[in-house]
Amino acid sequence: MPWWDKKPEEENPPKPAEKVWVPPATPKVESPKTEATPKVSNPMPSNQNPTVLGRSVISKGEISASEDLSIEGQFDGTISMKDHCLTVGTNGQVKAEIQARQVVIHGTVNGNITAREKVEIRRTGRVQGDLTAAGVAIEDGAYFKGSIEIQREDTPEIARTFASSAAGSSKSE
């Protein structure tokens, strides 16, 4: 058979498949945050998950916790967690006197808040009540009605407040 009548596969028979080395996938690199990216505070350590009161939970009474707590539902009463963080989620509705190390509010809180370190009211947060803390942050768009008293950890008043709450008694003046 002349060369012009040969089919291409007859000239070059197929080679067996060769094993080809493929480098492992490179890790996905996230783009750096820009000002357009919303900044989300994570007050809790990444290796520790908070206890969560879900969106369908409606509760009244007293919460005393030795761990971080996130409230997405409704709570009415008192909350005492002097060494931990309380987060009120976007759907959270809390009517309570709150004492915690740190309080982050994305939802609604009616009541006074005492925080040893900081109170943060996020853009979606609504707070009616007095704040007593070493630091307070209120984002643009948040709603706040009440008074703010900045105190340092070494201030006797805040120390008395936490001591009386730990003993289970009311605040004495």
Rosetta constraint file for C-alpha pairs under 8 A:
AtomPair CA 1 CA 5 HARMONIC 6.45 0.50
AtomPair CA 1 CA 6 HARMONIC 6.90 0.50
AtomPair CA 2 CA 6 HARMONIC 6.80 0.50
AtomPair CA 6 CA 10 HARMONIC 6.50 0.50
AtomPair CA 6 CA 11 HARMONIC 7.17 0.50
AtomPair CA 7 CA 11 HARMONIC 6.98 0.50
AtomPair CA 8 CA 12 HARMONIC 6.53 0.50
AtomPair CA 9 CA 13 HARMONIC 5.42 0.50
AtomPair CA 9 CA 14 HARMONIC 7.12 0.50
AtomPair CA 33 CA 37 HARMONIC 5.80 0.50
AtomPair CA 42 CA 46 HARMONIC 7.95 0.50
AtomPair CA 43 CA 85 HARMONIC 7.03 0.50
AtomPair CA 43 CA 102 HARMONIC 7.98 0.50
AtomPair CA 43 CA 104 HARMONIC 7.93 0.50
AtomPair CA 44 CA 48 HARMONIC 6.89 0.50
AtomPair CA 44 CA 49 HARMONIC 7.58 0.50
AtomPair CA 44 CA 50 HARMONIC 7.49 0.50
AtomPair CA 44 CA 68 HARMONIC 7.19 0.50
AtomPair CA 44 CA 85 HARMONIC 7.11 0.50
AtomPair CA 45 CA 49 HARMONIC 7.83 0.50
AtomPair CA 49 CA 68 HARMONIC 7.76 0.50
AtomPair CA 50 CA 67 HARMONIC 6.90 0.50
AtomPair CA 50 CA 68 HARMONIC 4.80 0.50
AtomPair CA 50 CA 69 HARMONIC 5.08 0.50
AtomPair CA 50 CA 70 HARMONIC 6.24 0.50
AtomPair CA 51 CA 67 HARMONIC 7.34 0.50
AtomPair CA 51 CA 68 HARMONIC 6.30 0.50
AtomPair CA 51 CA 69 HARMONIC 4.79 0.50
AtomPair CA 51 CA 70 HARMONIC 6.09 0.50
AtomPair CA 52 CA 69 HARMONIC 5.92 0.50
AtomPair CA 52 CA 70 HARMONIC 4.72 0.50
AtomPair CA 52 CA 71 HARMONIC 5.82 0.50
AtomPair CA 52 CA 72 HARMONIC 7.22 0.50
AtomPair CA 53 CA 57 HARMONIC 6.11 0.50
AtomPair CA 53 CA 69 HARMONIC 7.84 0.50
AtomPair CA 53 CA 70 HARMONIC 6.31 0.50
AtomPair CA 53 CA 71 HARMONIC 4.81 0.50
AtomPair CA 53 CA 72 HARMONIC 5.78 0.50
AtomPair CA 53 CA 73 HARMONIC 6.07 0.50
AtomPair CA 54 CA 71 HARMONIC 6.61 0.50
AtomPair CA 54 CA 72 HARMONIC 5.03 0.50
AtomPair CA 54 CA 73 HARMONIC 5.34 0.50
AtomPair CA 55 CA 71 HARMONIC 7.83 0.50
AtomPair CA 55 CA 72 HARMONIC 4.69 0.50
AtomPair CA 55 CA 73 HARMONIC 3.97 0.50
AtomPair CA 55 CA 74 HARMONIC 7.54 0.50
AtomPair CA 55 CA 91 HARMONIC 6.69 0.50
AtomPair CA 55 CA 92 HARMONIC 7.21 0.50
AtomPair CA 56 CA 73 HARMONIC 5.72 0.50
AtomPair CA 57 CA 72 HARMONIC 7.89 0.50
AtomPair CA 57 CA 73 HARMONIC 5.01 0.50
AtomPair CA 57 CA 74 HARMONIC 6.24 0.50
AtomPair CA 58 CA 73 HARMONIC 6.05 0.50
AtomPair CA 58 CA 74 HARMONIC 4.68 0.50
AtomPair CA 58 CA 75 HARMONIC 5.93 0.50
AtomPair CA 59 CA 74 HARMONIC 6.25 0.50
AtomPair CA 59 CA 75 HARMONIC 4.86 0.50
AtomPair CA 59 CA 76 HARMONIC 6.43 0.50
AtomPair CA 60 CA 75 HARMONIC 5.61 0.50
AtomPair CA 60 CA 76 HARMONIC 4.62 0.50
AtomPair CA 60 CA 77 HARMONIC 5.59 0.50
AtomPair CA 61 CA 75 HARMONIC 7.93 0.50
AtomPair CA 61 CA 76 HARMONIC 6.38 0.50
AtomPair CA 61 CA 77 HARMONIC 4.70 0.50
AtomPair CA 61 CA 78 HARMONIC 6.56 0.50
AtomPair CA 62 CA 77 HARMONIC 5.52 0.50
AtomPair CA 62 CA 78 HARMONIC 4.77 0.50
AtomPair CA 62 CA 79 HARMONIC 5.90 0.50
AtomPair CA 62 CA 80 HARMONIC 7.93 0.50
AtomPair CA 63 CA 77 HARMONIC 7.89 0.50
AtomPair CA 63 CA 78 HARMONIC 6.19 0.50
AtomPair CA 63 CA 79 HARMONIC 4.70 0.50
AtomPair CA 63 CA 80 HARMONIC 6.16 0.50
AtomPair CA 64 CA 79 HARMONIC 5.95 0.50
AtomPair CA 64 CA 80 HARMONIC 4.75 0.50
AtomPair CA 64 CA 81 HARMONIC 5.72 0.50
AtomPair CA 65 CA 69 HARMONIC 7.74 0.50
AtomPair CA 65 CA 80 HARMONIC 6.59 0.50
AtomPair CA 65 CA 81 HARMONIC 5.04 0.50
AtomPair CA 65 CA 84 HARMONIC 7.88 0.50
AtomPair CA 66 CA 81 HARMONIC 6.15 0.50
AtomPair CA 66 CA 83 HARMONIC 7.09 0.50
AtomPair CA 66 CA 84 HARMONIC 6.71 0.50
AtomPair CA 67 CA 81 HARMONIC 7.44 0.50
AtomPair CA 67 CA 83 HARMONIC 7.88 0.50
AtomPair CA 67 CA 84 HARMONIC 5.72 0.50
AtomPair CA 67 CA 85 HARMONIC 7.59 0.50
AtomPair CA 68 CA 81 HARMONIC 7.93 0.50
AtomPair CA 68 CA 84 HARMONIC 5.13 0.50
AtomPair CA 68 CA 85 HARMONIC 4.86 0.50
AtomPair CA 68 CA 86 HARMONIC 5.99 0.50
AtomPair CA 69 CA 84 HARMONIC 7.86 0.50
AtomPair CA 69 CA 85 HARMONIC 6.43 0.50
AtomPair CA 69 CA 86 HARMONIC 4.98 0.50
AtomPair CA 69 CA 87 HARMONIC 6.27 0.50
AtomPair CA 70 CA 86 HARMONIC 5.86 0.50
AtomPair CA 70 CA 87 HARMONIC 4.60 0.50
AtomPair CA 70 CA 88 HARMONIC 5.78 0.50
AtomPair CA 70 CA 89 HARMONIC 6.67 0.50
AtomPair CA 71 CA 75 HARMONIC 7.90 0.50
AtomPair CA 71 CA 86 HARMONIC 7.78 0.50
AtomPair CA 71 CA 87 HARMONIC 6.29 0.50
AtomPair CA 71 CA 88 HARMONIC 4.89 0.50
AtomPair CA 71 CA 89 HARMONIC 5.80 0.50
AtomPair CA 71 CA 92 HARMONIC 5.58 0.50
AtomPair CA 71 CA 93 HARMONIC 7.99 0.50
AtomPair CA 72 CA 88 HARMONIC 6.32 0.50
AtomPair CA 72 CA 89 HARMONIC 4.87 0.50
AtomPair CA 72 CA 90 HARMONIC 6.85 0.50
AtomPair CA 72 CA 91 HARMONIC 5.21 0.50
AtomPair CA 72 CA 92 HARMONIC 4.10 0.50
AtomPair CA 72 CA 93 HARMONIC 7.45 0.50
AtomPair CA 73 CA 91 HARMONIC 6.35 0.50
AtomPair CA 73 CA 92 HARMONIC 4.75 0.50
AtomPair CA 73 CA 93 HARMONIC 6.26 0.50
AtomPair CA 74 CA 92 HARMONIC 5.85 0.50
AtomPair CA 74 CA 93 HARMONIC 4.73 0.50
AtomPair CA 74 CA 94 HARMONIC 5.74 0.50
AtomPair CA 75 CA 93 HARMONIC 6.47 0.50
AtomPair CA 75 CA 94 HARMONIC 4.87 0.50
AtomPair CA 75 CA 95 HARMONIC 6.27 0.50
AtomPair CA 75 CA 96 HARMONIC 7.46 0.50
AtomPair CA 76 CA 94 HARMONIC 5.91 0.50
AtomPair CA 76 CA 95 HARMONIC 4.66 0.50
AtomPair CA 76 CA 96 HARMONIC 5.55 0.50
AtomPair CA 77 CA 95 HARMONIC 6.39 0.50
AtomPair CA 77 CA 96 HARMONIC 4.74 0.50
AtomPair CA 77 CA 97 HARMONIC 6.88 0.50
AtomPair CA 78 CA 96 HARMONIC 4.91 0.50
AtomPair CA 78 CA 97 HARMONIC 4.92 0.50
AtomPair CA 78 CA 98 HARMONIC 6.05 0.50
AtomPair CA 79 CA 96 HARMONIC 6.70 0.50
AtomPair CA 79 CA 97 HARMONIC 6.29 0.50
AtomPair CA 79 CA 98 HARMONIC 4.81 0.50
AtomPair CA 79 CA 99 HARMONIC 6.16 0.50
AtomPair CA 79 CA 100 HARMONIC 7.87 0.50
AtomPair CA 80 CA 98 HARMONIC 6.10 0.50
AtomPair CA 80 CA 99 HARMONIC 4.83 0.50
AtomPair CA 80 CA 100 HARMONIC 6.05 0.50
AtomPair CA 80 CA 165 HARMONIC 7.20 0.50
AtomPair CA 81 CA 85 HARMONIC 7.32 0.50
AtomPair CA 81 CA 86 HARMONIC 7.76 0.50
AtomPair CA 81 CA 99 HARMONIC 6.08 0.50
AtomPair CA 81 CA 100 HARMONIC 4.66 0.50
AtomPair CA 81 CA 101 HARMONIC 7.01 0.50
AtomPair CA 82 CA 99 HARMONIC 6.03 0.50
AtomPair CA 82 CA 100 HARMONIC 4.25 0.50
AtomPair CA 82 CA 101 HARMONIC 5.13 0.50
AtomPair CA 82 CA 115 HARMONIC 7.84 0.50
AtomPair CA 82 CA 116 HARMONIC 7.42 0.50
AtomPair CA 82 CA 162 HARMONIC 6.75 0.50
AtomPair CA 82 CA 166 HARMONIC 7.98 0.50
AtomPair CA 83 CA 100 HARMONIC 6.32 0.50
AtomPair CA 83 CA 101 HARMONIC 4.98 0.50
AtomPair CA 84 CA 100 HARMONIC 5.90 0.50
AtomPair CA 84 CA 101 HARMONIC 5.10 0.50
AtomPair CA 84 CA 102 HARMONIC 6.59 0.50
AtomPair CA 85 CA 100 HARMONIC 6.14 0.50
AtomPair CA 85 CA 101 HARMONIC 5.70 0.50
AtomPair CA 85 CA 102 HARMONIC 4.66 0.50
AtomPair CA 85 CA 103 HARMONIC 5.74 0.50
AtomPair CA 85 CA 104 HARMONIC 7.70 0.50
AtomPair CA 86 CA 100 HARMONIC 6.68 0.50
AtomPair CA 86 CA 102 HARMONIC 6.33 0.50
AtomPair CA 86 CA 103 HARMONIC 4.83 0.50
AtomPair CA 86 CA 104 HARMONIC 6.33 0.50
AtomPair CA 87 CA 103 HARMONIC 5.82 0.50
AtomPair CA 87 CA 104 HARMONIC 4.70 0.50
AtomPair CA 87 CA 105 HARMONIC 5.87 0.50
AtomPair CA 87 CA 106 HARMONIC 7.63 0.50
AtomPair CA 88 CA 92 HARMONIC 5.35 0.50
AtomPair CA 88 CA 93 HARMONIC 7.52 0.50
AtomPair CA 88 CA 94 HARMONIC 7.65 0.50
AtomPair CA 88 CA 103 HARMONIC 7.87 0.50
AtomPair CA 88 CA 104 HARMONIC 6.29 0.50
AtomPair CA 88 CA 105 HARMONIC 4.81 0.50
AtomPair CA 88 CA 106 HARMONIC 5.72 0.50
AtomPair CA 88 CA 107 HARMONIC 5.65 0.50
AtomPair CA 88 CA 108 HARMONIC 7.42 0.50
AtomPair CA 88 CA 109 HARMONIC 7.92 0.50
AtomPair CA 89 CA 105 HARMONIC 6.63 0.50
AtomPair CA 89 CA 106 HARMONIC 5.05 0.50
AtomPair CA 89 CA 107 HARMONIC 5.30 0.50
AtomPair CA 90 CA 105 HARMONIC 7.83 0.50
AtomPair CA 90 CA 106 HARMONIC 4.65 0.50
AtomPair CA 90 CA 107 HARMONIC 4.14 0.50
AtomPair CA 90 CA 108 HARMONIC 7.76 0.50
AtomPair CA 90 CA 124 HARMONIC 6.81 0.50
AtomPair CA 90 CA 125 HARMONIC 7.36 0.50
AtomPair CA 91 CA 106 HARMONIC 7.91 0.50
AtomPair CA 91 CA 107 HARMONIC 5.62 0.50
AtomPair CA 91 CA 108 HARMONIC 7.90 0.50
AtomPair CA 92 CA 106 HARMONIC 7.71 0.50
AtomPair CA 92 CA 107 HARMONIC 4.99 0.50
AtomPair CA 92 CA 108 HARMONIC 6.17 0.50
AtomPair CA 93 CA 107 HARMONIC 6.23 0.50
AtomPair CA 93 CA 108 HARMONIC 4.82 0.50
AtomPair CA 93 CA 109 HARMONIC 6.06 0.50
AtomPair CA 94 CA 108 HARMONIC 6.13 0.50
AtomPair CA 94 CA 109 HARMONIC 4.72 0.50
AtomPair CA 94 CA 110 HARMONIC 6.26 0.50
AtomPair CA 95 CA 109 HARMONIC 5.80 0.50
AtomPair CA 95 CA 110 HARMONIC 4.68 0.50
AtomPair CA 95 CA 111 HARMONIC 5.79 0.50
AtomPair CA 96 CA 109 HARMONIC 7.38 0.50
AtomPair CA 96 CA 110 HARMONIC 6.44 0.50
AtomPair CA 96 CA 111 HARMONIC 5.08 0.50
AtomPair CA 96 CA 112 HARMONIC 7.18 0.50
AtomPair CA 97 CA 111 HARMONIC 5.23 0.50
AtomPair CA 97 CA 112 HARMONIC 5.09 0.50
AtomPair CA 97 CA 113 HARMONIC 6.06 0.50
AtomPair CA 98 CA 111 HARMONIC 7.40 0.50
AtomPair CA 98 CA 112 HARMONIC 6.32 0.50
AtomPair CA 98 CA 113 HARMONIC 4.71 0.50
AtomPair CA 98 CA 114 HARMONIC 6.07 0.50
AtomPair CA 98 CA 115 HARMONIC 7.97 0.50
AtomPair CA 99 CA 113 HARMONIC 6.06 0.50
AtomPair CA 99 CA 114 HARMONIC 4.78 0.50
AtomPair CA 99 CA 115 HARMONIC 5.77 0.50
AtomPair CA 99 CA 162 HARMONIC 7.57 0.50
AtomPair CA 100 CA 114 HARMONIC 6.54 0.50
AtomPair CA 100 CA 115 HARMONIC 4.96 0.50
AtomPair CA 100 CA 116 HARMONIC 6.53 0.50
AtomPair CA 101 CA 115 HARMONIC 5.05 0.50
AtomPair CA 101 CA 116 HARMONIC 4.66 0.50
AtomPair CA 101 CA 117 HARMONIC 5.48 0.50
AtomPair CA 101 CA 118 HARMONIC 7.15 0.50
AtomPair CA 102 CA 115 HARMONIC 5.40 0.50
AtomPair CA 102 CA 116 HARMONIC 6.64 0.50
AtomPair CA 102 CA 117 HARMONIC 5.55 0.50
AtomPair CA 102 CA 118 HARMONIC 4.97 0.50
AtomPair CA 102 CA 119 HARMONIC 5.89 0.50
AtomPair CA 103 CA 115 HARMONIC 6.64 0.50
AtomPair CA 103 CA 118 HARMONIC 6.47 0.50
AtomPair CA 103 CA 119 HARMONIC 4.81 0.50
AtomPair CA 103 CA 120 HARMONIC 6.22 0.50
AtomPair CA 104 CA 119 HARMONIC 5.98 0.50
AtomPair CA 104 CA 120 HARMONIC 4.72 0.50
AtomPair CA 104 CA 121 HARMONIC 6.09 0.50
AtomPair CA 104 CA 122 HARMONIC 7.32 0.50
AtomPair CA 105 CA 109 HARMONIC 7.58 0.50
AtomPair CA 105 CA 119 HARMONIC 7.90 0.50
AtomPair CA 105 CA 120 HARMONIC 6.13 0.50
AtomPair CA 105 CA 121 HARMONIC 4.86 0.50
AtomPair CA 105 CA 122 HARMONIC 5.87 0.50
AtomPair CA 105 CA 125 HARMONIC 5.43 0.50
AtomPair CA 105 CA 126 HARMONIC 7.63 0.50
AtomPair CA 106 CA 121 HARMONIC 6.55 0.50
AtomPair CA 106 CA 122 HARMONIC 5.23 0.50
AtomPair CA 106 CA 123 HARMONIC 7.05 0.50
AtomPair CA 106 CA 124 HARMONIC 5.21 0.50
AtomPair CA 106 CA 125 HARMONIC 4.25 0.50
AtomPair CA 106 CA 126 HARMONIC 7.54 0.50
AtomPair CA 107 CA 124 HARMONIC 6.26 0.50
AtomPair CA 107 CA 125 HARMONIC 4.66 0.50
AtomPair CA 107 CA 126 HARMONIC 6.14 0.50
AtomPair CA 108 CA 125 HARMONIC 5.85 0.50
AtomPair CA 108 CA 126 HARMONIC 4.66 0.50
AtomPair CA 108 CA 127 HARMONIC 5.90 0.50
AtomPair CA 109 CA 126 HARMONIC 6.26 0.50
AtomPair CA 109 CA 127 HARMONIC 4.85 0.50
AtomPair CA 109 CA 128 HARMONIC 6.41 0.50
AtomPair CA 109 CA 129 HARMONIC 7.93 0.50
AtomPair CA 110 CA 127 HARMONIC 5.88 0.50
AtomPair CA 110 CA 128 HARMONIC 4.83 0.50
AtomPair CA 110 CA 129 HARMONIC 5.94 0.50
AtomPair CA 111 CA 127 HARMONIC 7.80 0.50
AtomPair CA 111 CA 128 HARMONIC 6.23 0.50
AtomPair CA 111 CA 129 HARMONIC 4.69 0.50
AtomPair CA 111 CA 130 HARMONIC 7.12 0.50
AtomPair CA 112 CA 128 HARMONIC 7.82 0.50
AtomPair CA 112 CA 129 HARMONIC 4.66 0.50
AtomPair CA 112 CA 130 HARMONIC 4.70 0.50
AtomPair CA 112 CA 131 HARMONIC 6.01 0.50
AtomPair CA 113 CA 129 HARMONIC 7.18 0.50
AtomPair CA 113 CA 130 HARMONIC 6.26 0.50
AtomPair CA 113 CA 131 HARMONIC 4.95 0.50
AtomPair CA 113 CA 132 HARMONIC 6.25 0.50
AtomPair CA 114 CA 131 HARMONIC 6.00 0.50
AtomPair CA 114 CA 132 HARMONIC 4.70 0.50
AtomPair CA 114 CA 133 HARMONIC 5.81 0.50
AtomPair CA 115 CA 119 HARMONIC 6.35 0.50
AtomPair CA 115 CA 131 HARMONIC 7.91 0.50
AtomPair CA 115 CA 132 HARMONIC 6.28 0.50
AtomPair CA 115 CA 133 HARMONIC 4.73 0.50
AtomPair CA 115 CA 134 HARMONIC 7.23 0.50
AtomPair CA 116 CA 133 HARMONIC 5.64 0.50
AtomPair CA 116 CA 134 HARMONIC 6.17 0.50
AtomPair CA 116 CA 152 HARMONIC 7.89 0.50
AtomPair CA 116 CA 153 HARMONIC 6.37 0.50
AtomPair CA 116 CA 158 HARMONIC 7.35 0.50
AtomPair CA 117 CA 133 HARMONIC 5.99 0.50
AtomPair CA 117 CA 134 HARMONIC 5.08 0.50
AtomPair CA 117 CA 135 HARMONIC 6.19 0.50
AtomPair CA 117 CA 153 HARMONIC 7.61 0.50
AtomPair CA 118 CA 133 HARMONIC 5.66 0.50
AtomPair CA 118 CA 134 HARMONIC 5.82 0.50
AtomPair CA 118 CA 135 HARMONIC 4.56 0.50
AtomPair CA 118 CA 136 HARMONIC 5.53 0.50
AtomPair CA 118 CA 137 HARMONIC 7.66 0.50
AtomPair CA 119 CA 131 HARMONIC 7.64 0.50
AtomPair CA 119 CA 133 HARMONIC 6.63 0.50
AtomPair CA 119 CA 135 HARMONIC 6.44 0.50
AtomPair CA 119 CA 136 HARMONIC 4.85 0.50
AtomPair CA 119 CA 137 HARMONIC 6.32 0.50
AtomPair CA 120 CA 136 HARMONIC 5.89 0.50
AtomPair CA 120 CA 137 HARMONIC 4.70 0.50
AtomPair CA 120 CA 138 HARMONIC 5.95 0.50
AtomPair CA 120 CA 139 HARMONIC 7.98 0.50
AtomPair CA 121 CA 125 HARMONIC 5.45 0.50
AtomPair CA 121 CA 126 HARMONIC 7.40 0.50
AtomPair CA 121 CA 127 HARMONIC 7.66 0.50
AtomPair CA 121 CA 137 HARMONIC 6.18 0.50
AtomPair CA 121 CA 138 HARMONIC 4.76 0.50
AtomPair CA 121 CA 139 HARMONIC 6.29 0.50
AtomPair CA 121 CA 142 HARMONIC 6.46 0.50
AtomPair CA 122 CA 138 HARMONIC 6.23 0.50
AtomPair CA 122 CA 139 HARMONIC 5.22 0.50
AtomPair CA 122 CA 140 HARMONIC 7.92 0.50
AtomPair CA 122 CA 141 HARMONIC 8.00 0.50
AtomPair CA 122 CA 142 HARMONIC 5.93 0.50
AtomPair CA 123 CA 138 HARMONIC 7.67 0.50
AtomPair CA 123 CA 139 HARMONIC 5.16 0.50
AtomPair CA 123 CA 140 HARMONIC 5.83 0.50
AtomPair CA 123 CA 141 HARMONIC 4.86 0.50
AtomPair CA 123 CA 142 HARMONIC 4.40 0.50
AtomPair CA 124 CA 141 HARMONIC 6.96 0.50
AtomPair CA 124 CA 142 HARMONIC 5.70 0.50
AtomPair CA 125 CA 142 HARMONIC 5.20 0.50
AtomPair CA 125 CA 143 HARMONIC 6.30 0.50
AtomPair CA 126 CA 142 HARMONIC 6.11 0.50
AtomPair CA 126 CA 143 HARMONIC 4.62 0.50
AtomPair CA 126 CA 144 HARMONIC 5.96 0.50
AtomPair CA 127 CA 143 HARMONIC 6.16 0.50
AtomPair CA 127 CA 144 HARMONIC 4.82 0.50
AtomPair CA 127 CA 145 HARMONIC 6.33 0.50
AtomPair CA 127 CA 146 HARMONIC 8.00 0.50
AtomPair CA 128 CA 144 HARMONIC 5.91 0.50
AtomPair CA 128 CA 145 HARMONIC 4.79 0.50
AtomPair CA 128 CA 146 HARMONIC 5.86 0.50
AtomPair CA 129 CA 144 HARMONIC 7.97 0.50
AtomPair CA 129 CA 145 HARMONIC 6.33 0.50
AtomPair CA 129 CA 146 HARMONIC 4.79 0.50
AtomPair CA 129 CA 147 HARMONIC 7.07 0.50
AtomPair CA 130 CA 145 HARMONIC 7.92 0.50
AtomPair CA 130 CA 146 HARMONIC 4.84 0.50
AtomPair CA 130 CA 147 HARMONIC 4.70 0.50
AtomPair CA 130 CA 148 HARMONIC 5.94 0.50
AtomPair CA 130 CA 149 HARMONIC 7.93 0.50
AtomPair CA 131 CA 146 HARMONIC 7.38 0.50
AtomPair CA 131 CA 147 HARMONIC 6.14 0.50
AtomPair CA 131 CA 148 HARMONIC 4.74 0.50
AtomPair CA 131 CA 149 HARMONIC 6.16 0.50
AtomPair CA 132 CA 148 HARMONIC 5.95 0.50
AtomPair CA 132 CA 149 HARMONIC 4.75 0.50
AtomPair CA 132 CA 150 HARMONIC 5.94 0.50
AtomPair CA 132 CA 151 HARMONIC 6.76 0.50
AtomPair CA 133 CA 148 HARMONIC 7.95 0.50
AtomPair CA 133 CA 149 HARMONIC 6.55 0.50
AtomPair CA 133 CA 150 HARMONIC 5.24 0.50
AtomPair CA 133 CA 151 HARMONIC 5.51 0.50
AtomPair CA 133 CA 152 HARMONIC 7.41 0.50
AtomPair CA 134 CA 150 HARMONIC 5.18 0.50
AtomPair CA 134 CA 151 HARMONIC 4.66 0.50
AtomPair CA 134 CA 152 HARMONIC 4.92 0.50
AtomPair CA 134 CA 153 HARMONIC 6.78 0.50
AtomPair CA 135 CA 150 HARMONIC 6.28 0.50
AtomPair CA 135 CA 151 HARMONIC 7.74 0.50
AtomPair CA 136 CA 150 HARMONIC 7.72 0.50
AtomPair CA 138 CA 142 HARMONIC 6.50 0.50
AtomPair CA 151 CA 155 HARMONIC 6.32 0.50
AtomPair CA 151 CA 158 HARMONIC 7.16 0.50
AtomPair CA 152 CA 158 HARMONIC 7.87 0.50
AtomPair CA 153 CA 158 HARMONIC 6.94 0.50
AtomPair CA 153 CA 159 HARMONIC 7.13 0.50
AtomPair CA 154 CA 158 HARMONIC 7.95 0.50
AtomPair CA 154 CA 159 HARMONIC 7.23 0.50
AtomPair CA 155 CA 159 HARMONIC 6.53 0.50
AtomPair CA 156 CA 160 HARMONIC 6.05 0.50
AtomPair CA 157 CA 161 HARMONIC 6.30 0.50
AtomPair CA 158 CA 162 HARMONIC 6.34 0.50
AtomPair CA 159 CA 163 HARMONIC 6.06 0.50
AtomPair CA 160 CA 164 HARMONIC 5.97 0.50
AtomPair CA 160 CA 171 HARMONIC 7.49 0.50
AtomPair CA 161 CA 165 HARMONIC 6.23 0.50
AtomPair CA 161 CA 171 HARMONIC 5.96 0.50
AtomPair CA 162 CA 166 HARMONIC 6.09 0.50
AtomPair CA 163 CA 167 HARMONIC 6.26 0.50
AtomPair CA 164 CA 168 HARMONIC 6.17 0.50
AtomPair CA 164 CA 169 HARMONIC 5.31 0.50
AtomPair CA 164 CA 170 HARMONIC 6.11 0.50
AtomPair CA 164 CA 171 HARMONIC 5.78 0.50
AtomPair CA 164 CA 172 HARMONIC 7.81 0.50
AtomPair CA 165 CA 169 HARMONIC 6.00 0.50
AtomPair CA 165 CA 170 HARMONIC 6.75 0.50
AtomPair CA 165 CA 171 HARMONIC 7.39 0.50
